[in-house]
Amino acid sequence: MQADEQTTATSGGMSSSVSPHSREALGTGAGDPIEGHTSTAVEQSLIDLRMYAVEMGGLVIDQVGSAVKALLDRDPRLAELVLSRESLVNQYDGRLDRDSLTFIALQQPVANDLRMARAVARIGLELERVGDESKKIARFALQVGSAPAYDPVAAVARNLRHMADLSVTLLRSAVRAFDESNAGLASQVRTRDKELDAEYATALRLIMSFVMQDHQLLKATIDTLFALKGLERIGDHAKNIAEQVEYMLEGVDVRHHAQAPTP
């Protein structure tokens, strides 16, 4: 969560806002995301869908990092930046949903192409929900700007920072897995989500002991708890994206797929 990464995008035109959040922000290689097509129109449509979803992922990743940094650094300007870009996140989601449905209706894809179009729409929805969690954290950051030096946020600052690092890592890996058609990386995201859950449980115990010591900060404690819960949910959304990637590549819904019992 470097400061220079988190202030590059603006809420202006869509194309100028997303360029810093493309593959460079995600650490991915360009590559050819679609192979084996005989129809140029279908191939280009799928490439456009994937590229746009990856750009949205880069923006949303930046939103998470910026929101947490604004909270920890008591930086209202950075919090305002996150809030100003929320409409851009929603625009991405709307376009991905619309373009995916249009592709299905006009191209009538089958098998892998249909799974990818479905995955893009669902990934856009998951990323939009991550944007919502970032927005909530940014709003809280504006509220605590004048809070005392030692408050619930300061008490769990280490946990907040660690959870933010984990959630951003999981989210970035999930988007990379989609961009690179990497089922192995997607599987790693689903496994590592447990680390974020464990960190949340630790932070929860710490903040509960804090509120028992000072009831005057009850509201701030509850808000801090919601911020922690938001980061834990971001990990869930990253896991959901990883599940969509595995379904797109392997045709197996891992959410409900159980291993066969060993004979």
LUMGUSE-183790 format. One record per residue (C-alpha): residue number from 1; residue in one letter; y, z, x. Coordinates in Angstrom, 1 decimal, m for minus. Last residue first. Example, Ala and Ser with C-alpha at 12.3 -4.5 7.8 and 13.67 -1.06 7.14 Angstrom:
<pts>
  resi  resn   north      up    east
     2     S    m1.1     7.1    13.7
     1     A    m4.5     7.8    12.3
</pts>
This chain:
<pts>
  resi  resn   north      up    east
   263     P   m46.1    m0.9   m12.3
   262     T   m42.4    m0.4   m11.5
   261     P   m40.4    m0.3   m14.7
   260     A   m38.2    m3.3   m15.3
   259     Q   m34.6    m2.7   m14.2
   258     A   m32.2    m2.4   m17.0
   257     H   m29.6    m5.0   m18.0
   256     H   m27.1    m3.8   m20.5
   255     R   m23.9    m3.8   m18.4
   254     V   m25.5    m6.2   m16.0
   253     D   m25.1    m9.1   m18.4
   252     V   m27.2   m11.7   m16.5
   251     G   m26.1   m15.3   m16.3
   250     E   m26.2   m15.1   m12.5
   249     L   m22.7   m16.3   m11.4
   248     M   m20.6   m15.7   m14.4
   247     Y   m22.5   m12.6   m15.4
   246     E   m22.1   m11.2   m11.9
   245     V   m18.4   m12.0   m12.0
   244     Q   m18.0   m10.4   m15.4
   243     E   m19.6    m7.2   m14.1
   242     A   m17.2    m7.2   m11.1
   241     I   m14.3    m7.4   m13.6
   240     N   m15.7    m4.4   m15.5
   239     K   m16.0    m2.5   m12.3
   238     A   m12.4    m3.2   m11.5
   237     H   m11.5    m2.0   m15.0
   236     D   m13.4     1.2   m14.5
   235     G   m11.6     1.8   m11.2
   234     I    m8.3     1.3   m13.1
   233     R    m9.6     3.9   m15.5
   232     E    m9.8     6.5   m12.6
   231     L    m6.3     5.6   m11.6
   230     G    m5.1     6.2   m15.2
   229     K    m6.9     9.5   m15.3
   228     L    m4.9    10.6   m12.3
   227     A    m1.7     9.6   m13.9
   226     F    m2.8    11.3   m17.1
   225     L    m3.4    14.5   m15.2
   224     T     0.1    14.2   m13.7
   223     D     1.5    14.0   m17.2
   222     I    m0.5    17.1   m18.3
   221     T     0.8    19.0   m15.2
   220     A     4.4    17.9   m15.9
   219     K     4.0    19.2   m19.4
   218     L     2.5    22.6   m18.3
   217     L     5.1    23.2   m15.6
   216     Q     6.2    26.5   m17.1
   215     H     2.6    27.7   m17.2
   214     D     2.5    28.4   m13.5
   213     Q    m0.7    29.7   m11.9
   212     M    m3.1    28.5   m14.6
   211     V    m1.5    25.0   m14.3
   210     F    m2.4    24.8   m10.6
   209     S    m6.1    25.8   m11.1
   208     M    m6.4    23.0   m13.6
   207     I    m4.7    20.6   m11.1
   206     L    m7.3    21.4    m8.4
   205     R   m10.3    21.0   m10.7
   204     L    m9.0    17.6   m12.0
   203     A    m8.4    16.4    m8.5
   202     T   m12.0    17.0    m7.5
   201     A   m13.3    15.3   m10.6
   200     Y   m11.0    12.3   m10.0
   199     E   m12.3    12.0    m6.4
   198     A   m15.9    11.9    m7.7
   197     D   m15.1     9.2   m10.3
   196     L   m13.4     7.2    m7.5
   195     E   m16.5     7.4    m5.3
   194     K   m18.7     6.4    m8.3
   193     D   m16.7     3.1    m8.6
   192     R   m18.3     2.3    m5.2
   191     T   m21.5     1.0    m6.8
   190     R   m19.9    m1.4    m9.2
   189     V   m17.6    m2.7    m6.5
   188     Q   m20.6    m3.3    m4.2
   187     S   m22.3    m5.4    m6.9
   186     A   m19.2    m7.6    m7.1
   185     L   m19.3    m8.1    m3.3
   184     G   m22.9    m9.2    m3.5
   183     A   m22.1   m11.6    m6.4
   182     N   m19.5   m13.5    m4.3
   181     S   m18.1   m16.4    m6.2
   180     E   m15.2   m16.4    m3.8
   179     D   m12.4   m16.0    m6.3
   178     F   m14.4   m13.7    m8.5
   177     A   m15.6   m11.5    m5.6
   176     R   m12.1   m11.5    m4.3
   175     V   m10.8   m10.2    m7.7
   174     A   m13.4    m7.4    m7.6
   173     S   m12.7    m6.6    m4.0
   172     R    m8.9    m6.3    m4.7
   171     L    m9.6    m4.0    m7.7
   170     L   m12.0    m1.8    m5.8
   169     T    m9.6    m1.5    m2.8
   168     V    m6.6    m0.8    m5.2
   167     S    m8.6     1.9    m7.0
   166     L    m9.7     3.5    m3.7
   165     D    m6.2     3.6    m2.2
   164     A    m4.8     4.9    m5.4
   163     M    m7.4     7.6    m5.6
   162     H    m6.7     8.6    m2.1
   161     R    m2.9     8.7    m2.7
   160     L    m3.3    10.7    m5.9
   159     N    m5.7    13.1    m4.3
   158     R    m3.4    13.7    m1.4
   157     A    m0.5    14.2    m3.7
   156     V    m2.4    16.7    m5.9
   155     A     0.0    19.7    m5.5
   154     A     3.0    17.4    m5.0
   153     V     2.5    15.8    m8.3
   152     P     1.9    19.2   m10.0
   151     D     5.2    20.5    m8.7
   150     Y     6.5    21.7    m5.3
   149     A     9.8    20.0    m4.4
   148     P    11.3    20.6    m7.9
   147     A    11.5    17.6   m10.2
   146     S    14.6    15.3   m10.1
   145     G    12.7    12.0   m10.0
   144     V     9.8    13.4   m12.1
   143     Q    10.6    11.4   m15.2
   142     L    11.0     8.0   m13.5
   141     A     7.6     8.4   m11.8
   140     F     6.1     9.1   m15.2
   139     R     7.3     5.7   m16.4
   138     A     5.8     4.1   m13.3
   137     I     2.5     5.8   m14.0
   136     K     2.5     4.4   m17.5
   135     K     3.3     0.9   m16.3
   134     S     0.5     1.0   m13.8
   133     E    m1.9     1.9   m16.5
   132     D    m0.7    m1.0   m18.6
   131     G    m1.0    m3.4   m15.7
   130     V    m4.6    m2.3   m15.3
   129     R    m5.0    m3.2   m19.0
   128     E    m3.7    m6.7   m18.3
   127     L    m6.1    m7.0   m15.4
   126     E    m9.0    m6.2   m17.8
   125     L    m7.8    m8.8   m20.3
   124     G    m7.4   m11.5   m17.7
   123     I   m10.9   m10.7   m16.5
   122     R   m12.2   m11.3   m20.0
   121     A   m10.5   m14.7   m20.4
   120     V   m11.6   m15.8   m16.9
   119     A   m15.2   m14.6   m17.6
   118     R   m15.5   m16.7   m20.7
   117     A   m14.2   m19.8   m18.9
   116     M   m16.7   m19.1   m16.1
   115     R   m19.6   m18.6   m18.5
   114     L   m18.8   m21.9   m20.2
   113     D   m18.7   m23.7   m16.9
   112     N   m22.1   m22.2   m15.7
   111     A   m24.0   m23.2   m18.9
   110     V   m22.1   m25.7   m21.1
   109     P   m18.5   m26.9   m21.4
   108     Q   m17.1   m28.3   m24.6
   107     Q   m14.1   m29.8   m22.7
   106     L   m11.5   m29.6   m25.5
   105     A   m12.5   m26.4   m27.3
   104     I   m13.7   m24.5   m24.2
   103     F   m10.8   m25.5   m22.1
   102     T    m8.3   m24.6   m24.9
   101     L    m9.9   m21.2   m25.2
   100     S    m9.6   m20.6   m21.5
    99     D    m6.0   m21.9   m21.5
    98     R    m5.0   m19.5   m24.3
    97     D    m6.6   m16.4   m22.8
    96     L    m5.3   m17.2   m19.3
    95     R    m1.8   m17.9   m20.6
    94     G    m1.6   m14.7   m22.6
    93     D    m2.9   m12.6   m19.7
    92     Y    m0.4   m14.1   m17.3
    91     Q     2.5   m13.6   m19.7
    90     N     1.5   m10.0   m20.1
    89     V     1.6    m9.4   m16.3
    88     L     5.1   m11.1   m16.3
    87     S     6.2    m8.7   m19.1
    86     E     5.2    m5.8   m17.0
    85     R     7.3    m7.0   m14.0
    84     S    10.4    m5.0   m15.0
    83     L     8.4    m1.8   m15.4
    82     V     7.1    m2.1   m11.8
    81     L    10.6    m2.8   m10.5
    80     E    11.9     0.2   m12.4
    79     A     9.4     2.4   m10.6
    78     L    10.5     1.0    m7.3
    77     R    14.1     1.8    m8.1
    76     P    13.1     5.3    m9.3
    75     D    11.5     6.3    m5.9
    74     R    10.2     9.9    m6.0
    73     D     8.0     9.0    m3.0
    72     L     4.7    10.0    m4.6
    71     L     5.6     8.5    m8.0
    70     A     7.2     5.3    m6.7
    69     K     4.2     4.9    m4.3
    68     V     1.8     5.2    m7.2
    67     A     3.7     2.6    m9.2
    66     S     4.0     0.2    m6.3
    65     G     0.3     0.3    m5.4
    64     V    m0.8    m0.3    m9.0
    63     Q     1.8    m3.1    m9.6
    62     D     0.8    m4.8    m6.3
    61     I    m2.8    m5.0    m7.5
    60     V    m1.5    m6.4   m10.8
    59     L     0.4    m9.2    m9.0
    58     G    m2.6   m10.2    m6.8
    57     G    m4.9   m10.2    m9.8
    56     M    m2.6   m12.5   m11.7
    55     E    m2.6   m14.9    m8.9
    54     V    m6.4   m14.8    m8.8
    53     A    m6.6   m15.5   m12.6
    52     Y    m4.2   m18.5   m12.1
    51     M    m6.4   m19.9    m9.3
    50     R    m9.5   m19.5   m11.4
    49     L    m8.1   m21.2   m14.4
    48     D    m6.6   m24.1   m12.3
    47     I    m9.9   m24.6   m10.5
    46     L   m11.8   m24.7   m13.8
    45     S    m9.4   m27.3   m15.3
    44     Q    m9.6   m29.4   m12.1
    43     E   m13.4   m29.5   m12.3
    42     V   m13.5   m30.3   m16.0
    41     A   m11.0   m33.1   m15.5
    40     T   m12.8   m34.5   m12.4
    39     S   m16.0   m34.7   m14.3
    38     T   m19.1   m35.1   m12.0
    37     H   m19.0   m31.4   m11.0
    36     G   m21.2   m29.8    m8.3
    35     E   m18.9   m27.3    m6.8
    34     I   m15.9   m25.2    m8.0
    33     P   m14.2   m22.6    m5.9
    32     D   m13.5   m24.8    m2.9
    31     G   m12.4   m22.6     0.0
    30     A    m9.0   m20.9     0.2
    29     G   m10.0   m17.7     2.0
    28     T    m9.3   m14.3     0.5
    27     G    m7.2   m11.4     1.8
    26     L    m6.0   m10.5    m1.7
    25     A    m2.3   m10.7    m0.9
    24     E    m2.8   m14.0     1.1
    23     R    m4.9   m15.4    m1.8
    22     S    m1.9   m15.3    m4.2
    21     H     0.5   m12.4    m4.7
    20     P     3.4   m13.6    m2.6
    19     S     3.5   m16.8    m4.6
    18     V     3.5   m15.1    m8.0
    17     S     7.1   m14.5    m8.6
    16     S     8.4   m17.9    m7.6
    15     S     6.0   m19.6   m10.0
    14     M     6.7   m17.3   m12.9
    13     G    10.4   m17.4   m12.9
    12     G    12.2   m14.0   m12.5
    11     S    10.6   m10.6   m12.7
    10     T    10.5   m10.2    m8.9
     9     A     7.7   m10.0    m6.4
     8     T     8.2    m8.9    m2.8
     7     T     8.7    m5.1    m3.4
     6     Q     5.2    m3.8    m3.1
     5     E     4.1    m5.8    m0.1
     4     D     7.0    m4.6     2.0
     3     A     6.2    m1.0     1.2
     2     Q     2.6    m1.2     2.4
     1     M     0.0     0.0     0.0
</pts>
